[in-house]
Amino acid sequence: MPVVVVESPAKAKTINSYLGSDYTVLASYGHVRDLPPKDGSVDPENGFDMTWEVAAASKKHVKAIADALKDDNALILATDPDREGEAISWHLQEALTKRKSIKKDTPVSRVVFNQITKKAVTEAMANPRQVDMPLVEAYLARRALDYLVGFNLSPVLWRKLPGAKSAGRVQSVTLRLIVEREMEIEAFRNREYWSVKALVATPRGQEFEARLVTLAGKKLDRFDLGNETQAEMAVQAITSRDLTVTSVEAKPASRNPSAPFMTSTLQQEASRKFGMGARQTMSTAQRLYEAGHITYMRTDGIDMAPEAITMARDAISDRFGAEYVPSEPRIYKNKAKNAQEAHECVRPTDMTKDADALKLTEPDQRKLYDLIWKRTLACQMESARLERTTVEIGSKDEQVGLRATGQVVKFDGFLRVYEEGRDDVVDEDDKRLPQITQGDKMDKRAVTPEQHFTQPPPRYTEATLVKRMEELGIGRPSTYASVVTTIQDREYVRKEGNRLFPEDKGRLVTAFLENYFRKYVGYDFTADLENQLDKVSAADADYKDVLGRFWQDFSAAIAETADLRITEVLEKINEVLEPHLFPPNEDGSDPRLCPNCEIGRLSMRTARSGGAFIGCSNYPECRYTRPFGPPDPEAEASAIPPDGKLLGEDMGDEIRVFKGRFGPYVQRGPVTEENKKPPRQSVPKDWPAEELELERAVMLLSLPREIGPHPEDGVMVWANIGRYGPYIKHADSTSNRGGTNANLETLDEVFTVGMNRAVQLLAEKVASRGGRGKAAKPIREMGEHPDLGGEVNIMEGKYGPYVKWEKVNATIPKEVEPADLTMERAVELIEEKLAKSPAKRKAATKKPAAKKPAAKKTAAKKAPAKKTAAKKAPAKKPAAKKAPAKKPAAQKAPAKSAAAPEE
């Protein structure tokens, strides 16, 4: 049986059902080899030789394929029909050849199919070919570029820009798009304007709305009504005049359906309609493809196979009627720059089956399949026929003119099935108008002025970002999802309400790269590099020539940054971001002059956490800070900068509130060499840290609060705020161990609760748990351990009586009565318990050293005990060696991050 290899077990299962028992179908589980995340994996000095290694998780899958080849010496590579799929096939062939599983007489063939149907798979098997090396070389070039950029540029970022995580060939350019859009928004200054609308009625009493378009005989431009006064004058002009319909014009119009989906448009529409991220969309589409429901989902193509068009037209006729089928099939032309990516569009494999017919139960799969099915049918349906009507209304003196527009759908056509979503919805005059005739007098029911402000450009969604990347030629369908995901995983960008916001880290990385590696985050450069790689895949260029030209300039740019100092880099970024961080003051004063000391200059600084803030150059004399970004008086008053917000002084100490890793906290005094751990206290969730005042901060720092000694035993009672809220504690110390805790109802009680209330709460707590928390009393005291010293007692436990010695609790067998237990038997039980816990055994054996003088009469028995302990000691050694073993993994992490395949 020939061995057929695909990427995933789901795909293997589907294909196996088509091929039957004549083939062995196995999964590679994705890529089997990659570049090791270490220096030298790509060697520019030796023709860009690349060192590959089989991933640990992939070794068992490669072995399974190799074992299968022992039984049948024939290999069919059936991975996905794109550059990545071709690369996986090549990697498999290389790895299996290296381990001598593929011999000289082993027939190796490559088959591709755009959809996992029995017909497509059978046809592919009948038309095998060899691995397409130009496609593989295009993959090798991209992987080498990503490695060279990531592995060389990321360390520069780590050294020169604290907190930066990585840079990538396409990742950094995509980040630049988001940062630049945010700067456009911040630089935007809105402008006020007004519009006036009138609610009018026909002689038959049918109401509709018209907007003012002419005033004083002049056509109104957008900003002609610039304030409320002008708008009110326009209202008066309308209300003081009689209005009549001057013209009614109806024009036929049509709307054509959108083209079928390719990768980018599928991601965009899934984002618009369902809020699905690019990665979520692609993983859902992958599962639909592997189940045989849709065609391959990574494509730049929008053409449909002739048989698919015929199937779609038949399905439309059966479901909606012949009038919804155009006389001629609709043909969509490919826009793809690269033929290797231009497979057929993303469509259902069977047009007659909707989501119900397929019995899809997984919500994401059901939604996405329904979207693809509707879009595919709609693209082959008749156009929608509309009638657009424009009604002009005016006064006799022609001083005032209003307009109403609307439309009527005469035939819904493809709209019966599907309408494409919009990224940013704008007002459209698509309302339906009543019957109106020229010369009709209009009854004015209401005239309303409305204030507007111009809006900044909208922030990108994942959909609009992918669309922009596509327009600029940045990345390719197979990489859009991973790139958009990577910049979020790196914490350069955050997603809020489906919109993408740049984080401080993202801004700084972009500013750094634009200054020192401007060419490599250029849109044209990145798009041109993509085109060169496309030429490689088409066998029109040599991939090593492309790499050589890139490396020559890029390595020189890296070398130029070697002597850069961090202070120099930060000052340069200050200059670049100055219009954003320090916009001109209205009074003309220096925007970088510190408003606190009026001596130092403000500049951007990086925090240990990797964030950024604005600080005074006169530090530490002046501790003024503000959040990263333009000055915002309200934000400055409340926000907590990376180096803390000064609340005031108490007893000569500065009191600050910080945002820490585990939440906000207050601190008394600074961290110094003499005082590395100044007093700190977490801020409760119910107290907003940004609004915290000095008085409350001092109250927090006074915790834990001594209420006083308990009247029954003299042990101290404390009040404090813990992980689970306010509580009181009855114990010698405030540590987490021992004592009795009781919850308080409110935070204020921590500072006000008295002893009477505390004693009551503690008593209720003890009573509620049946006496738990009280010191347990032994039911029989047996005396001192004969070998190791320390009291041996018999205790009553939840699960029966037990022997207690030090921290060892040994259960007494059911057949033994506690009253009959001898010391010898008790010691045996303790020894058995110790043997099961090496840690306790080791701790126990240390104690006799301190008790040697007092235990002379048992000296003869101690020797065996020591011998036993010595035998046990080696068992502890492996555990002791665990800590150093973590170091290599920690050291590898940054390199792996830099060189990960991310484009």
TALINLIN-V968862 format. One record per residue. N is the residue number from 1. PHI is phi in degrees with one decimal (999 if undefined). PSI is psi as a letter, one per 30 degrees, with the letter a starting at -180 (* if undefined). Layout:
# TALINLIN-V968862
n-><N:N>
phi-><PHI:PHI>
psi-><PSI:PSI>
This chain:
# TALINLIN-V968862
n-><1:2:3:4:5:6:7:8:9:10:11:12:13:14:15:16:17:18:19:20:21:22:23:24:25:26:27:28:29:30:31:32:33:34:35:36:37:38:39:40:41:42:43:44:45:46:47:48:49:50:51:52:53:54:55:56:57:58:59:60:61:62:63:64:65:66:67:68:69:70:71:72:73:74:75:76:77:78:79:80:81:82:83:84:85:86:87:88:89:90:91:92:93:94:95:96:97:98:99:100:101:102:103:104:105:106:107:108:109:110:111:112:113:114:115:116:117:118:119:120:121:122:123:124:125:126:127:128:129:130:131:132:133:134:135:136:137:138:139:140:141:142:143:144:145:146:147:148:149:150:151:152:153:154:155:156:157:158:159:160:161:162:163:164:165:166:167:168:169:170:171:172:173:174:175:176:177:178:179:180:181:182:183:184:185:186:187:188:189:190:191:192:193:194:195:196:197:198:199:200:201:202:203:204:205:206:207:208:209:210:211:212:213:214:215:216:217:218:219:220:221:222:223:224:225:226:227:228:229:230:231:232:233:234:235:236:237:238:239:240:241:242:243:244:245:246:247:248:249:250:251:252:253:254:255:256:257:258:259:260:261:262:263:264:265:266:267:268:269:270:271:272:273:274:275:276:277:278:279:280:281:282:283:284:285:286:287:288:289:290:291:292:293:294:295:296:297:298:299:300:301:302:303:304:305:306:307:308:309:310:311:312:313:314:315:316:317:318:319:320:321:322:323:324:325:326:327:328:329:330:331:332:333:334:335:336:337:338:339:340:341:342:343:344:345:346:347:348:349:350:351:352:353:354:355:356:357:358:359:360:361:362:363:364:365:366:367:368:369:370:371:372:373:374:375:376:377:378:379:380:381:382:383:384:385:386:387:388:389:390:391:392:393:394:395:396:397:398:399:400:401:402:403:404:405:406:407:408:409:410:411:412:413:414:415:416:417:418:419:420:421:422:423:424:425:426:427:428:429:430:431:432:433:434:435:436:437:438:439:440:441:442:443:444:445:446:447:448:449:450:451:452:453:454:455:456:457:458:459:460:461:462:463:464:465:466:467:468:469:470:471:472:473:474:475:476:477:478:479:480:481:482:483:484:485:486:487:488:489:490:491:492:493:494:495:496:497:498:499:500:501:502:503:504:505:506:507:508:509:510:511:512:513:514:515:516:517:518:519:520:521:522:523:524:525:526:527:528:529:530:531:532:533:534:535:536:537:538:539:540:541:542:543:544:545:546:547:548:549:550:551:552:553:554:555:556:557:558:559:560:561:562:563:564:565:566:567:568:569:570:571:572:573:574:575:576:577:578:579:580:581:582:583:584:585:586:587:588:589:590:591:592:593:594:595:596:597:598:599:600:601:602:603:604:605:606:607:608:609:610:611:612:613:614:615:616:617:618:619:620:621:622:623:624:625:626:627:628:629:630:631:632:633:634:635:636:637:638:639:640:641:642:643:644:645:646:647:648:649:650:651:652:653:654:655:656:657:658:659:660:661:662:663:664:665:666:667:668:669:670:671:672:673:674:675:676:677:678:679:680:681:682:683:684:685:686:687:688:689:690:691:692:693:694:695:696:697:698:699:700:701:702:703:704:705:706:707:708:709:710:711:712:713:714:715:716:717:718:719:720:721:722:723:724:725:726:727:728:729:730:731:732:733:734:735:736:737:738:739:740:741:742:743:744:745:746:747:748:749:750:751:752:753:754:755:756:757:758:759:760:761:762:763:764:765:766:767:768:769:770:771:772:773:774:775:776:777:778:779:780:781:782:783:784:785:786:787:788:789:790:791:792:793:794:795:796:797:798:799:800:801:802:803:804:805:806:807:808:809:810:811:812:813:814:815:816:817:818:819:820:821:822:823:824:825:826:827:828:829:830:831:832:833:834:835:836:837:838:839:840:841:842:843:844:845:846:847:848:849:850:851:852:853:854:855:856:857:858:859:860:861:862:863:864:865:866:867:868:869:870:871:872:873:874:875:876:877:878:879:880:881:882:883:884:885:886:887:888:889:890:891:892:893:894:895:896:897:898:899:900:901:902:903>
phi-><999:-60.0:-93.2:-105.4:-116.8:-124.0:-78.3:-120.0:-64.2:-64.2:-66.0:-61.5:-64.4:-64.9:-67.7:-60.1:-68.0:-84.8:-83.9:77.9:-77.7:-78.4:-132.3:-105.4:-104.9:-124.3:-109.6:-87.9:58.4:82.5:-64.5:-99.0:-132.7:-153.5:-74.5:-60.5:-76.4:-148.3:-64.5:97.8:-67.4:-121.2:-110.2:-63.3:-77.3:-127.4:65.4:57.3:-59.7:-119.4:-97.2:-112.0:-138.7:-75.8:-61.8:-55.5:-69.9:-91.0:-59.3:-68.8:-73.2:-64.2:-62.8:-61.8:-68.1:-62.2:-63.7:-65.8:-69.9:-66.8:-84.7:-142.1:-85.4:-150.2:-122.7:-118.7:-94.0:-121.6:-74.5:-57.6:-87.3:-141.4:-59.7:-64.2:-63.0:-63.7:-65.1:-63.1:-60.8:-63.6:-58.7:-61.1:-62.4:-66.5:-65.5:-71.5:-68.4:-63.2:-92.4:62.6:-82.2:-98.2:-103.6:-61.4:-96.7:-80.7:-74.6:-118.9:-133.3:-121.9:-126.1:-134.4:-145.9:-85.8:-146.0:-96.5:-120.9:-60.7:-63.6:-63.5:-66.2:-62.9:-64.2:-63.1:-64.0:-81.8:-131.7:-74.6:-144.6:-97.7:-58.2:-80.7:-65.2:-57.7:-64.5:-63.4:-65.2:-63.6:-64.1:-60.3:-63.8:-63.8:-66.2:-65.8:-62.1:-61.9:-65.6:-62.7:-69.5:-63.6:-76.1:-100.3:-85.2:-60.1:-61.5:-62.6:-62.7:-58.8:-77.4:-99.1:-139.6:-52.6:97.8:-71.8:-107.2:-165.3:-132.4:-144.6:-58.6:-103.0:-54.3:-70.3:-71.4:-66.2:-60.4:-58.8:-57.6:-69.3:-65.0:-65.1:-63.5:-65.0:-69.2:-61.4:-64.8:-70.0:-81.0:-69.7:-120.2:-72.1:-126.6:-79.3:-154.4:-126.9:-130.3:-130.1:-122.1:-123.6:-92.2:-119.5:-131.6:-75.6:-56.0:-92.1:84.2:-85.9:-89.1:-157.1:-109.4:-130.9:-110.1:-72.3:-123.7:-133.6:-140.3:56.4:74.6:-118.0:-67.3:-80.2:-91.7:-57.0:-104.8:-66.3:-99.1:-93.3:-153.5:-65.5:-61.4:-63.6:-65.9:-66.2:-64.2:-67.2:-61.3:-62.8:-63.0:-76.1:-66.4:-87.7:-126.7:-82.2:-116.8:-136.8:-72.1:-91.8:-161.8:-131.4:-123.1:-115.1:-123.2:-72.4:-147.1:-141.9:-126.3:-97.2:-71.0:-75.9:-66.5:-63.5:-73.8:-115.5:-56.1:-66.4:-70.2:-64.7:-62.9:-64.8:-71.5:-64.8:-69.7:-64.5:-85.0:-122.3:69.8:-81.1:-71.3:-60.6:-65.5:-62.4:-61.9:-70.4:-69.1:-67.8:-63.6:-59.3:-67.5:-65.6:-66.0:-66.7:-83.8:85.5:-88.4:-132.7:-76.5:-59.0:-95.1:-108.6:-157.1:-98.3:-88.4:-124.9:-84.3:-120.8:-62.4:-53.5:-67.7:-70.6:-61.9:-60.4:-62.7:-65.7:-64.1:-66.5:-64.6:-64.0:-62.8:-67.7:-86.0:-120.0:107.8:-64.3:-66.7:-91.7:-103.0:-63.6:-64.9:-123.5:-60.5:-85.3:-113.0:-109.7:-91.2:-66.0:-102.9:-62.0:-78.9:-123.8:-60.9:-67.7:-91.6:-88.3:-76.4:-61.9:-61.0:-83.6:-149.4:-67.9:-78.0:-130.5:-67.9:-78.7:-104.7:-90.0:-62.4:-65.1:-64.3:-81.9:57.1:-76.3:-107.8:-70.2:-54.6:-63.6:-64.4:-62.6:-63.4:-69.7:-62.8:-59.6:-63.7:-65.8:-62.2:-66.4:-64.0:-68.0:-63.3:-59.8:-67.1:-111.3:-100.8:-63.7:-67.3:-80.9:-104.7:-123.8:-129.4:-101.2:-117.1:-121.7:-113.9:-102.9:-125.5:-152.0:-96.1:-61.8:-82.9:60.1:-82.7:-125.3:-138.2:-125.2:-139.0:-128.0:-127.6:-164.6:-146.0:-126.1:-84.7:-82.9:-147.1:-72.9:53.5:-64.8:-63.8:-62.1:-106.9:-160.2:-135.6:-66.5:-75.9:-119.3:-70.7:-130.3:-70.4:-117.6:-66.5:-128.6:-85.5:-111.9:-74.8:-90.2:-102.5:-73.4:-71.0:-131.3:-123.8:-57.1:96.1:-62.4:-84.3:-100.1:-90.6:-80.4:-93.2:-162.0:-125.4:-126.1:-83.4:-137.7:-85.3:-135.2:-133.9:-62.5:-109.1:-69.8:-60.8:-71.2:-66.6:-68.5:-97.1:-60.5:-65.6:-70.5:-66.6:-61.4:-61.6:-67.8:-59.9:-64.9:-62.1:-84.3:78.0:-95.5:75.2:-140.5:-49.8:-71.9:-111.8:-52.5:-62.2:-67.3:-67.4:-62.7:-71.4:-60.8:-67.1:-81.0:-63.3:-76.7:63.8:-84.8:-138.5:-120.7:-109.3:-130.8:55.0:75.1:-105.0:-103.1:-115.1:-75.6:-84.5:-55.4:-58.6:-64.1:-63.0:-67.0:-60.5:-62.8:-61.6:-62.5:-65.9:-66.2:-87.9:-106.2:-138.7:-55.7:-59.2:-86.5:-114.3:-79.8:-64.8:-66.0:-62.0:-63.9:-65.8:-65.6:-64.5:-60.5:-64.9:-63.4:-68.2:-64.0:-65.9:-62.8:-66.9:-92.4:64.8:-102.3:-153.1:-92.0:-66.7:-72.4:-66.1:-61.4:-63.4:-62.0:-63.5:-65.5:-66.8:-57.6:-80.2:-67.2:-63.9:-66.6:-65.1:-64.0:-62.8:-67.1:-90.6:-58.9:-93.9:-67.2:-95.4:-59.4:-61.0:-64.9:-63.4:-63.8:-66.4:-64.1:-65.6:-57.4:-64.4:-65.6:-91.2:-54.3:-60.3:-83.6:-81.7:-131.2:-64.8:-58.4:-80.5:-62.2:-85.7:82.8:-73.5:-68.3:-70.7:-99.1:-75.9:-63.1:-73.6:-89.2:-96.1:57.4:-123.2:-73.7:-109.5:-80.5:-153.2:-76.0:-135.9:-103.7:-94.0:-60.3:-71.8:101.5:-77.2:-134.4:-152.6:-103.0:-133.8:-89.9:-70.9:-89.5:-68.5:-92.0:-60.2:-116.6:-106.3:-65.7:-140.7:-148.7:-61.6:-60.1:122.9:-63.6:-64.6:-135.6:-53.1:-68.2:-65.7:-61.6:-69.5:-115.4:-67.8:-107.4:-72.9:-56.2:-95.0:89.3:-110.2:-74.4:-97.1:145.5:-123.4:-142.7:53.8:83.9:-102.5:-70.2:-112.4:-125.1:-112.5:-122.1:-103.8:-103.2:-60.4:-107.5:119.2:-72.3:-150.5:-106.0:-140.6:-99.3:77.7:-84.3:-78.8:-131.5:-61.3:-78.3:-130.3:-76.7:-130.0:-67.7:-56.5:-137.0:-153.8:-64.7:-89.7:-59.7:-61.0:-73.7:-110.2:-56.1:-61.6:-67.1:-103.0:-64.0:-107.3:-57.5:-57.4:-70.1:-61.6:-64.7:-60.5:-63.3:-71.2:-81.4:-78.7:-69.6:-98.7:-77.7:-86.1:142.8:-71.8:-64.5:-63.8:-85.4:-126.5:75.7:-77.1:-66.6:-114.3:-117.9:-122.9:-157.6:-115.8:-115.2:-60.0:-106.4:116.3:-74.1:-157.6:-116.9:-136.1:-111.9:-165.3:-68.1:-138.6:-91.4:-64.7:-73.6:-95.1:73.9:77.9:-122.8:-111.7:-139.9:-73.8:-103.4:-79.0:-130.9:-64.4:-61.0:-62.6:-56.7:-97.2:-122.9:-59.5:-101.4:-67.2:-59.5:-66.0:-63.7:-61.7:-63.1:-65.1:-66.1:-63.7:-62.9:-66.6:-63.5:-65.9:-68.2:-110.0:63.2:92.4:-62.1:107.9:-75.4:-65.9:-70.3:-105.2:-69.1:-87.7:-158.6:-95.4:-96.9:109.5:-84.7:-58.7:-66.6:-102.9:-109.4:76.4:92.7:-67.7:-113.4:-130.6:-106.1:-115.6:-96.2:-108.6:-60.3:-108.6:117.9:-69.5:-148.4:-91.6:-118.4:-139.5:52.0:-102.4:-99.2:-115.7:-114.3:-65.0:-87.1:-54.1:-62.0:-77.1:-104.2:-80.4:-54.2:-68.8:-93.8:-67.0:-91.9:-62.1:-59.2:-68.4:-62.7:-63.7:-61.7:-62.2:-64.3:-62.0:-62.2:-66.7:-63.0:-62.6:-79.8:-131.3:-55.6:-64.3:-69.4:-60.8:-64.9:-65.4:-67.5:-72.2:-77.8:-70.1:-56.0:-53.8:-76.0:-106.3:-52.9:-59.7:-82.9:-120.6:-63.7:-70.5:-108.0:-58.2:-62.7:-84.2:-72.2:-55.8:-59.7:-61.8:-65.8:-62.3:-61.9:-62.1:-63.4:-66.3:-75.0:-53.1:-57.7:-61.4:-84.4:-61.3:-56.3:-63.9:-66.8:-86.0:-66.1:-57.2:-61.4:-61.8:-76.5:-58.3:-56.7:-62.9:-66.2:-71.6:-74.8:-52.1:-61.2:-64.2:-63.4:-62.3:-70.5:-102.3:-62.9:-69.8:-138.4:54.3>
psi-><k:k:k:k:k:l:e:l:e:e:e:e:e:e:e:e:f:e:f:a:f:f:l:j:k:l:k:f:h:a:k:f:l:l:k:k:i:l:k:g:f:k:j:f:f:h:g:h:k:k:k:l:k:k:k:e:f:f:e:e:e:e:e:e:e:e:e:e:f:e:e:j:h:k:k:j:j:h:l:l:h:a:e:e:e:e:e:e:e:e:e:e:e:e:e:e:e:e:g:g:f:k:l:e:g:j:k:k:l:k:k:k:k:f:k:i:l:e:e:e:e:e:e:e:f:f:i:l:a:l:k:j:e:e:e:e:e:e:e:e:e:e:e:e:e:e:e:e:e:e:f:e:e:e:e:e:e:e:e:f:i:k:f:k:e:l:l:l:e:e:e:e:e:e:e:e:e:e:e:e:e:e:e:e:e:e:f:k:j:l:k:k:l:l:l:k:k:k:j:l:k:l:f:g:g:k:k:l:k:k:k:k:f:k:k:h:g:k:k:k:l:e:g:e:j:f:l:e:e:e:e:e:e:e:e:e:e:e:f:g:k:k:k:k:j:f:k:j:k:k:k:k:l:l:k:l:l:l:l:l:k:a:e:e:e:e:e:e:e:e:e:e:e:f:g:k:l:e:e:e:e:e:e:e:e:e:e:e:e:f:f:g:e:l:l:k:f:j:k:g:k:g:l:k:k:e:e:e:e:e:e:e:e:e:e:e:e:e:e:f:l:f:f:f:k:l:e:k:k:k:k:k:k:k:f:k:f:j:f:f:f:i:a:l:l:j:l:l:f:j:f:f:j:a:e:e:e:f:h:k:f:k:e:e:e:e:e:e:e:e:e:e:e:e:e:e:e:e:f:g:l:l:l:k:k:l:j:k:k:k:k:k:k:l:l:e:g:g:f:k:k:l:k:k:l:l:l:k:j:e:k:f:b:f:f:f:e:k:k:k:l:k:e:j:k:l:k:k:i:g:l:k:l:l:k:k:k:k:f:k:k:k:k:j:e:k:k:k:k:k:k:l:k:k:k:l:k:k:l:k:l:e:e:f:e:e:e:e:e:e:e:f:g:k:a:l:e:f:f:e:e:e:e:e:e:e:f:e:e:f:g:f:k:l:k:k:h:g:l:k:k:k:l:e:e:e:e:e:e:e:e:e:e:f:e:f:h:e:e:f:g:k:e:e:e:e:e:e:e:e:e:e:e:e:e:e:f:g:g:g:l:k:f:f:e:e:e:e:e:e:e:e:e:e:e:e:e:e:e:f:f:e:g:k:l:e:e:e:e:e:e:e:e:e:e:e:g:e:f:e:e:i:l:k:k:e:g:g:l:j:f:g:k:k:f:e:f:g:e:l:k:k:l:k:l:k:l:e:f:f:a:l:l:k:l:k:f:g:k:f:e:k:g:k:l:l:l:k:a:l:k:j:e:e:e:e:f:f:l:j:l:e:g:l:k:k:f:a:k:k:h:f:k:k:j:l:k:l:j:l:e:g:l:l:l:l:k:j:l:l:k:l:e:e:i:f:i:l:k:l:k:k:k:l:e:f:j:k:e:f:g:k:l:e:e:e:e:e:e:e:f:f:l:k:k:k:e:l:k:k:f:e:f:g:k:k:k:l:k:l:k:a:e:g:a:k:l:l:k:j:l:f:l:g:l:f:k:l:a:k:k:k:k:l:e:l:e:e:f:e:f:f:k:a:e:e:e:e:e:e:e:e:e:e:e:e:e:f:g:h:f:k:f:l:k:k:k:k:f:k:j:f:a:k:k:f:e:f:l:k:k:k:l:k:l:j:l:e:g:l:l:l:k:k:k:b:g:k:j:k:k:k:k:e:f:k:k:e:f:f:k:l:e:e:e:e:e:e:e:e:e:e:e:e:e:f:j:e:e:e:e:e:e:e:f:f:e:f:e:f:g:e:e:f:h:e:f:g:e:e:f:e:e:e:e:e:e:e:e:e:e:f:e:f:f:f:e:e:e:f:f:e:e:f:f:f:e:e:e:e:e:f:e:e:e:e:e:e:g:k:j:f:*>
